[in-house]
Amino acid sequence: MAEKKTTTTKETTAKKPAAKKTATTKKGTTKKATTQKVTTAKTAATAKATPAKEEVKKTRYTDAELEEFRAIIHEKLSLARHDYDVMMKQIMNADGNDVDDTSPTYKALEEGSLSQSKEELMNMAYRQQKFIQGLEAALVRIENKTYGIDRMTGELIPKERLRAVPHATLSVASKNARKK
């Protein structure tokens, strides 16, 4: 039985310091909790002042991104203007030394196909001219730093779409919603 008392005494002795530590820990925890509340309040105020990067949506493309799009547009614009000039020369017969404009016009069947070809070229030239105007308008939007903003939703148009269709003013979703 003596051994049991010793064990019991040791247990109570061991328990008392543990109880004191717990009390100390509780006081420390209380102080820490108060400090944490103040820190949390400061953090919340800071978070409101400067939102996290994940929550912030870009409202426009950066100047470097706009320069990238400007280069793409200039490249497409020079090709489009060249194609337009070639079409107009072909329509006006300015690109050859043939006798189409001075030959007799008694070949009625050939005249019909020539007329149809010129009409198709005129339609293509008109579409090319609209494309050039769209590219020039995109350059103006780059200058105004409004390039790449969907005109229906106000959100940014994805870069992939702008690389493929640099004169786009609508995202694919907005364009599909517009069709319905």
Secondary structure, DSSP 8 states (H G I E B T S, - for coil): -HHHHHHHHHHHHHHHHHHHHHHHHHHHHHHHHHHHHHHHHHHHHHHHHS--TTT---SS--HHHHHHHHHHHHHHHHHHHHHHHHHHHHHTT-S---STTTS----HHHHHHHHHHHHHHHHHHHHHHHHHHHHHHHHHHHHTT-TTB-TTT-SB--HHHHHHSTT--S-HHHHHHHH-
